[in-house]
Every structure is written in structure tokens, then in C-alpha cells.
């Protein structure tokens, strides 16, 4: 007997055909889902900086180093009820800085970081901000590659950042291009 091709079951590894089940929410720095994702980021950074011989990392990731009063907004991306990505935009020393960008490992390489950055860019543009900046720890090779692909320009380190730093002019065409690459528009 032949299987009905219209009602054939999908294998467990089949990609979702529902393109945008994702929801984006603007939240405060202290939102519990944002705090949980920041803790996961801190744990991942501690793991990535652990000495080769084992043991805890020498450099402590600081999940709450941002001054909550300087955070203008936090973006959360949800897949159903699960928070899967976050980042915040803060004003520090006259600069508008993206901080604590994180995507859960199982949802990476699907355009979520671009989606979050586009939301922050959109907010900054509406607020009249000319440029946003981001410090990228040495361990986050993927984020450095994203910055290079999306036209962020390397700048001199600022604040307490030890790794590479990037700046991006707030530009509606860049936002549109990022959303298009992420498959959102």
C-alpha cells in the first residue's frame, strides 16, 4: 500500500515550514527571561575561557556589569513560550552600546542575532542615534564574523572591553538588508 504523500509524516529533523513563529518583545533589563539568557551567556563565556588543563575560566564573564539605569531597552525573541535570543542597548559615556547579545545554541545560524540587532537599530534610528557600538569578546568568533558580514566597522577598544570593538552607523538600508538576509522580510 502506498503512503499518502499529502499526509506523510515529517521526519524529526525536518525544518519548520512555518517561517516566522517568532515573536519579538521589548522588555526591561530585569525581565526574568532576559536575566536567564544573560546567565547562560555568562556560563558559556566562562566555559570558553576555561584553561586548557580544565578548571574554571580565569576571566569571569560579568552578566550584570551593565548599569541597569543606563539600559534603554532589552529585546527578547521568543519561539512559542521559549526566550531564544536577547540583547540590550545602553547609553554609556555618550555612546549607544549593544550589550549581552545572546542566542541559545540550538537556535544559532538562523538569523536571530540579526533580528535582535535590527530591532536595536530600529529603536536607535527612531531615537535619533547616529551610531551604535558593540564590544566583542575574543571568544565570540561567530559574532565578529557577523559584524564583518553586516558592515560593522572595527573601532578602537572603548570602556572596559578587552576584545575587538565595532561600530555601525544607524542606517535604514542596513536594517532592511539584515532583515532580508535573516529571511524576515
C-alpha positions as CSV (number, residue, x, y, z in Angstrom):
1,X,0.0,0.0,0.0
2,X,1.4,3.4,-1.0
3,X,1.7,6.2,1.6
4,X,-0.5,9.2,1.1
5,X,2.1,11.9,0.1
6,X,-0.1,14.8,1.4
7,X,-0.4,13.3,4.9
8,X,3.0,11.6,5.1
9,X,4.7,12.2,8.5
10,X,7.7,14.5,8.6
11,X,10.9,13.1,9.9
12,X,12.1,14.6,13.3
13,X,14.8,16.5,11.6
14,X,12.6,18.3,9.0
15,X,12.9,22.1,9.0
16,X,9.9,24.1,10.1
17,X,7.8,25.3,7.2
18,X,6.1,27.9,9.5
19,X,8.6,30.6,8.7
20,X,8.0,33.1,11.4
21,X,6.7,31.6,14.6
22,X,9.0,34.0,16.4
23,X,7.8,37.0,18.4
24,X,9.9,40.0,19.4
25,X,9.2,41.8,22.7
26,X,10.8,44.9,24.2
27,X,11.4,44.4,27.9
28,X,13.3,46.0,30.8
29,X,16.8,44.9,31.7
30,X,15.5,43.0,34.7
31,X,13.0,40.9,32.9
32,X,13.4,37.3,34.1
33,X,13.8,35.8,30.6
34,X,16.5,38.3,29.8
35,X,18.3,37.6,33.1
36,X,18.1,33.9,32.4
37,X,19.6,34.3,28.9
38,X,22.4,36.6,30.3
39,X,23.3,33.9,32.8
40,X,23.5,31.4,30.0
41,X,25.8,33.8,28.1
42,X,28.0,34.2,31.2
43,X,28.2,30.4,31.7
44,X,29.2,29.9,28.0
45,X,31.9,32.6,28.2
46,X,33.3,31.0,31.4
47,X,33.4,27.7,29.6
48,X,35.0,29.2,26.5
49,X,37.7,30.9,28.6
50,X,38.5,27.9,30.8
51,X,42.2,26.9,30.8
52,X,43.0,24.0,28.5
53,X,44.0,21.9,31.5
54,X,40.5,22.3,32.9
55,X,39.0,24.2,35.8
56,X,37.1,27.4,35.9
57,X,37.8,30.2,33.5
58,X,40.3,32.7,34.5
59,X,38.3,35.6,33.2
60,X,34.9,35.9,34.8
61,X,32.1,36.9,32.5
62,X,30.1,39.7,34.1
63,X,26.4,39.1,33.4
64,X,25.3,42.2,35.4
65,X,28.2,44.6,34.7
66,X,25.8,46.9,32.8
67,X,24.3,49.6,35.0
68,X,20.6,48.9,34.7
69,X,19.8,52.6,34.8
70,X,21.8,53.0,31.6
71,X,19.9,50.4,29.7
72,X,17.4,51.9,27.3
73,X,15.7,48.7,26.3
74,X,16.2,44.9,26.0
75,X,15.0,42.9,23.1
76,X,13.8,39.3,23.6
77,X,12.9,36.9,20.8
78,X,10.5,34.1,21.6
79,X,9.8,30.9,19.8
80,X,6.5,29.9,21.3
81,X,6.9,30.4,25.1
82,X,10.7,30.0,25.0
83,X,13.0,33.0,25.0
84,X,15.7,32.2,22.4
85,X,17.6,35.4,21.9
86,X,18.3,38.7,23.6
87,X,20.4,41.9,23.6
88,X,20.2,45.3,25.3
89,X,21.0,48.8,24.2
90,X,22.6,51.0,26.8
91,X,23.9,54.5,26.9
92,X,27.4,54.7,28.4
93,X,29.9,57.6,28.2
94,X,27.9,59.2,25.4
95,X,27.8,56.1,23.3
96,X,24.9,53.7,22.5
97,X,26.2,50.2,23.1
98,X,24.8,46.8,22.2
99,X,25.4,44.6,25.2
100,X,24.7,41.0,26.2
101,X,23.7,39.7,22.7
102,X,22.9,36.1,23.1
103,X,21.2,33.4,21.0
104,X,20.6,29.9,22.6
105,X,22.9,27.4,20.9
106,X,20.2,25.3,19.4
107,X,18.8,28.3,17.5
108,X,22.0,29.8,16.2
109,X,22.8,30.4,12.5
110,X,19.1,31.1,11.8
111,X,19.3,34.9,11.7
112,X,18.2,35.6,15.3
113,X,21.2,37.8,16.1
114,X,20.5,39.9,13.0
115,X,16.9,40.1,14.1
116,X,17.8,41.4,17.5
117,X,20.4,43.8,16.1
118,X,17.8,45.1,13.6
119,X,15.4,45.8,16.4
120,X,18.0,47.7,18.4
121,X,19.0,49.6,15.2
122,X,15.4,50.5,14.6
123,X,15.0,51.9,18.1
124,X,18.2,53.8,17.8
125,X,17.2,55.3,14.5
126,X,13.8,56.4,15.9
127,X,15.6,58.0,18.8
128,X,17.9,59.9,16.5
129,X,21.1,58.0,17.4
130,X,23.7,58.2,14.7
131,X,25.8,55.2,15.6
132,X,25.7,52.1,17.8
133,X,28.8,50.3,19.1
134,X,29.5,46.8,20.4
135,X,32.4,45.2,22.2
136,X,33.0,41.6,21.2
137,X,35.0,39.3,23.5
138,X,37.8,37.4,21.8
139,X,36.0,34.1,22.3
140,X,33.0,35.1,20.2
141,X,34.4,34.4,16.8
142,X,30.9,34.0,15.4
143,X,29.9,37.5,16.4
144,X,33.0,39.0,14.9
145,X,32.2,37.3,11.6
146,X,28.6,38.6,11.8
147,X,29.8,42.1,12.4
148,X,32.2,41.9,9.4
149,X,29.4,40.4,7.1
150,X,26.9,43.1,8.1
151,X,29.1,46.1,7.6
152,X,30.1,46.9,11.2
153,X,33.5,48.7,11.3
154,X,36.2,47.8,13.7
155,X,37.0,50.7,16.1
156,X,39.4,51.3,18.9
157,X,38.5,49.5,22.2
158,X,36.4,51.5,24.5
159,X,35.2,51.3,28.1
160,X,36.2,48.0,29.8
161,X,36.3,46.0,26.5
162,X,39.3,43.9,26.0
163,X,38.4,42.3,22.7
164,X,37.6,43.9,19.3
165,X,35.0,46.7,19.2
166,X,32.7,47.6,16.3
167,X,30.6,50.5,15.3
168,X,27.7,50.7,12.9
169,X,26.0,53.7,11.6
170,X,22.3,53.6,12.1
171,X,21.0,53.2,8.6
172,X,17.6,52.0,7.4
173,X,19.1,50.3,4.3
174,X,21.4,48.2,6.6
175,X,18.4,47.3,8.8
176,X,16.4,46.2,5.7
177,X,19.3,44.2,4.3
178,X,19.9,42.5,7.6
179,X,16.2,41.5,7.9
180,X,16.2,40.3,4.3
181,X,19.3,38.1,4.9
182,X,17.6,36.7,8.0
183,X,14.6,35.8,5.9
184,X,12.3,38.1,8.0
185,X,11.2,40.4,5.1
